Every structure is written in C-alpha cells, then in structure tokens.
Amino acid sequence: MKTNNFRPKAYIVLLLSSLLYGGNLVAAKLLASKVPLAALAAIRGYLGLLILIPFAYGQLRKGPKPSGRDILFLAVVGFCGITVAYLTFLWGVQHSSGTNASIIFATGPAVTNGLLALGWRVKPTKRGVLGIVISFTGLFFVFMRGSFHNFLALHLSMGDLLLFANVISVALFAILGQRAMKRFSPMALTVYSLFFGTLFLTPYGLWQGLSSAWNISGSGWLLVLYMGAMVTGFAVLFNMQGINLIGSGQAAIFSNLLPVFGILLSVILLKETLAAYHWTGFALVLFGMVLSLVQNKQVENSLQMGPMR
C-alpha cells in the first residue's frame, strides 16, 4: 500500500463512493416500507455481482487462488461488510429518523480508528483526532438545526442501535478488507466478499421475498437497480480502492460526507430546502476531513500486516 500523504486518485474514488452511498440513504428511505428488506438486501448483492464479475474476471483468473484459510477469512469479511451491514442498514433506516441516522453514520471515522487503536494498536495522530472532532461537530450542528435544544430532544430507538451496529460492521469490513488486500486486488476482494455476503443473505431473503407482500412501482424498481448496481457494485469497489491507497483509517474520514451528500440529494430529489446552519455544518465537515487526512505515515504503515495464509 502506498503511503504518501496526498493521494488525489484515492480522494476522487472515495468521493464518488460517498456520493453513491449518499444516494443510497435516500433510496432506502423510499423503499424500506414497500419491499421485504432481506429480499432487497439479497437482490442488491446479486445485482452488484452481475456488474462487477465481468470487470473482475481477468483479475480473478490470473490472481492468487484462495486457500482454505483465505476462504474462511473472506467469508468473515463478506459477513461483516455485506450480510450484517446490508440488513442493519435497511432495518435501521426503516425504524430510525433521518437525523438520528446521519449522526450515527458520522461516528464511522471515530469507530474505525477506535477499533484500530484497540484491536490493532494503531493510534491516530492528534491532528487526525482533531479533524474527526471538527467534522463530527459540523454534523451535529447540521442535525441539531443550529440549536442545542434539538439535540436534547433526541432519543435512541431500536433502529438507532441497529444503525450503530451497521457502523461497527462497516468499520470491521474496512479494516479486515485492508488486510485482505495484501493478497487480493481491491476488485477481487470486492467480488469475493460480495459473493460470500450475498450467499449468507440468500436463504432468509428468498423466504421473505416469497412470503411477504411487495408494494413497488416501476420507479421503485429503478431505485432497487440503483442500490444494487451503482451502490453495491461501484461504490463498494471505489471504497476498497481508496482503502488500498491510503488505508482504512484515512478512508473512513470520507464517511462524514455520506450524510452531507444525503442531504444535498434530498434537496434535489425530495425538494427539501437548505438553511444557513447547513452551510456552516458542511464547512466544518470539510475542514475537519482535510485535517484528518494529513496523517502520520507511521500510522498507516503499521497496518501493513502480512498476507493471509
């Protein structure tokens, strides 16, 4: 993995990934009450595989073949990043408010770097911590609508807890995925993890899809296609490429842009309006993200574990 502090290619692919994931939040809110969620999660996985396998075929054929231990490790990566992440995301969005969901997703960088510190003894720099705090403050400012009184009115629901479980599963996916990329390319890892994660989703998704009612129109199927092809396919791949270039700790900072893009897309697609506090919060998020990206090289170098065996 390359360790230069400034990686334009990494930032571009991570920005694209965040933009697609931001749209995913809007699509999920529109679909959550209309389709069986486990079936939707499984469909997303299969659509993503249909998109990615043609691009990955050469790397899968020429690259290293997974050993028995590799398969077990890849199954764990897929279970964390696909099975658990997709189900908790869809269930959580259905039972949580958009405000609470966005605040919880904003904890992604802190959770990822916290897990790195606890489980892998990788500590972020002081500047990185400051950047996370500033970004998180900006998001709080947006979702409190400029008033601390609105924060006091927040309460956690089962949906909120599911979304926090989603944050943890995605953080583990990023960290474990970085280790797996010592042996497999980002494209191959994306396909392997998506295959195993979707495989675990299939029995429940098939049962729920056949036994539950569907209330979806033609435009709804376009949203399903977007969630499967664009998000499950390309957004995951872009995210993995970014992690491979600058590491999971720095790449996680871009998750702060997910709720930002979600709000902007809501303005465009759902005709919502932006207030002054939105722009203040966005500025803090971006400033904090830039600070967090200037990491000590030693932090990411210490993540360079040996290949899977």
N, C-alpha and C positions, 0 to 999 in steps of 0.2 A: 504493500500500500504506500502511496506517495504521501509525503508529509509536509510539503510546502504550505505555508500559512494561507496563501491566496490561490484559490483554485476556481477560476471562472467557470470551467466546464461543470464542476461539481455544483456550484451555486445555481447554474442555469437548470440542470436536471432536477435539482431539489425544489426550485421554484415551480417548475412545471408540475412536479409531483404534488406539491402543496395546493396548487391551483385546482388540479383534478380532484384531490381529496376534499377541497372546499366545496366543490360542486356535489360531491358525494353526500355531504351532510344535508344539502337542500333536497337532493333526490330521495334520500332515505326518509326525510320528514314527510315527503309527499306520498311515499309508497307504504310506510310502516303499518298503517291501519287497513291496507287494501289487499295485502297478499300474505300467505304463510311465510313467516320470516326465515325459518330454517330452509324451506324450499328456495327462497330468494337467495340465501347465502350460498347454497349449492349451485344454483344457476349461475351466480356470479363467478364461482370457481371454474365451471366448465367453459363459460364464455372466455374467461381470461386465458385458459389453456388453449382454446381454439385460436386465439390471437397470437399467443407467444410461441407455441411449438414450431410453426413454420420459420420464425426468426431464429429460434434456438437450435434447430435441427443440426446444423453444422457443428456447433459447439458441443452438443450432446453426443454426437457421433465420434468426434475427434478428441474430446476432452476425457479426463480420467473417469473410469467407471466406478460407481460407488461400491465400496466394500460392505460387509455386513455391519460393521460399526458405523460406517458412513450413513447407511440406510436408516439405522436407529436414530442417529443424530439429526438427519434431515427430516425424519418423521416428527421429532420433537420440535424442530424449527417450524414446520408446517402446522403442527397442532397449536403452537403459541400464536403465530402470525396470521394464520388463516382460520382455523376452526374456532378457537376461542375468540379471536379478535372480531371476526365477522358476526358471530352470534351475539356477543356482548354489545357490539356497536348497534345492531338493529334492535335488540331488545331494549337497550338503554335509551336510544333515541325515541322509541315509542312511548316510554314511561317517564321521560325527563323533559324539562323545559329547554328551549334553545339556549337561554342564558346560562343555566347551570352546566349544560353540555359543553359550551365553549370554554367556560372557566376550567372545567375538569380536563379538557384536552390540552389546555395551556400548561398543565403540570407535566406534560410529556418530557421536556428537557430536564426538569428537576428530577423526575423519577428515573430517567435513563442514566443521568450522571450519578444519582444516588445509588442505583444498583451497581454501576461501575465501581464506585468507591467501596461499597460494602462487599460485593461478591468478587470483584476483580482487583481491588486495591488501586484503582485508578482515580486520582483526585483531580478535579478541575482546578484551573488557575483562579486566583482572586478576581481577575478581570472577567473570566468566564462566569463565575458566580454572580458578580455584579450585573453582567448583561442579562442573565436569567431573571434576576430580581426586577430589573428595569422593565423587561418585556412583560413579566407577569403583572407588574404594577399597571402598565399600559392597558393590558387586557381587563384587569379589574376595573379600571377607570371607564372603559367602554361598557362593560356589562353591568356596572352599577349606575350607568347613565349619568355619571358625574356627581353622584350623591352617595355618601357613605350610608345613608339611611336605607337605601335599596339593598345594600349588602346585608344589613341586619335582618332584612325580611326574607333572605334566602333560607331554604331548609333542604336537607338531603332526603332523597327518596330512594326506593329500591333501584329505580332507573339510574340515579346518580352513582350508586355503588357499582352497578354493572358497568357504567362508563369508566369508572376508575379502574375496574378490573381490565377493561379494554386497554387503558393507558399502560398498565403493567405488562399485559401480554404483548403489546406492540413494542415496548421497550426491550423485553426479552428477545423478541424476534430480531430487532436491530442488532443487539449485542451478539447473540448467537450466530446471526447471519454474517456478521463481520468475521467471526472465527471461521465459518464455513467457506468464506471467500478466499481463505488461504489455499484452498484446494480446488474450488469450483469457481467459474466465472459468475458475475452477477446475473447474467441471463440464465445460465444453467441452474443456479441456486433458486432463482425465482420460479422456474418451471418445476423443479423438484419439490420445493416447499408447497407450491400451489397444488401439485398433484396429491401429495400426502394429506394436506389440509382439507382438500375437497373430498378425498376418499373418506375421511373421517366424518364429513358432513353428510354424505350421501344417504346412509340408511335413515336417519332422522328426517332429512329433507324430503326424501321420497315418500315416507309415511305421512308426513304433514301435508305435503303437496297433494296427495291423493285423498286425504281425509278431511281437508279444510276447504272453505269457500274462497274463491278468487273474485275480487271486485276491481278489475283493472281494465282500462280502456286502451286504445291504440297508442295514445301519448304515454300512458303508463309503461307500456312495453318498450318504448324508446328510452325511458328512464332506466329500465332494467338493463337494456343493452348498454347504456352509458356506464352504469355501475359495474357491469361485467367486463366489457371490452376496454373501456378507457381507464377505469379506476383499477379494477383487479388486474388487468393486463399491463397497461403502460405506466400507471402511477407507481405500482409496486416495483416495476423494473427500474424506473428513474430513481426511486428512493434507494434501491440497492446499489445502483451505480454511484450515487452520491456518497453512500456509506463507504463504498470501496475506495473512493478518492480521498475523503477527509475524515473518515471514522464515524462511529455511531454517536459519540458524544457531541461532536460539532453538527452532524447531520440532524440530530434531534432538535436543535435550535429552530430549524425551519418549521417544526410542527406549530410554533407560535403563529405562523401565517395561515394555518388552516381556518381558524375562526375568523380571521380578517378577510380571507377570500370568501368564506361562507357568507359573511355579512354583505360584502360587495356584490356577490352573485344574487343574494336575496333582494338587494336593491334593484338589480337589473331584471331578474326573473319574476320576483314576487311583488315588485313595485313598492318596496319599503323605502323609507327616507333616512338620510344620514343627518345627524346633528353635529354641533361643534365638538362635543365630547368624543365622538367617533374619531375625528381627525386628530385630536390630542392623543388619544389612546394609540392610534395607528403609528404616530410619530415615535412614541415611547417604545412600542413593539419593535419597530425597525431599528431604532438606535440601540436598543438592548441586544438585538440579534447580531448587529455588526460587532459590538463589543465581545459577545460570546464567541464569535468565530475566530477571534485573534487568540488562539490557544497556544500554550507552550508545546513545542514539538515533542517533548518527553512524555506528555500525557498520552498522545495518540501512539507514539512508538511503543509504549508499554503494553498496548493492546495487541501487538503483533504476536499472537500465540502460534504454536506450531500447527501444522496441518492435521486434519482429523485422521485417525488411524483405524 
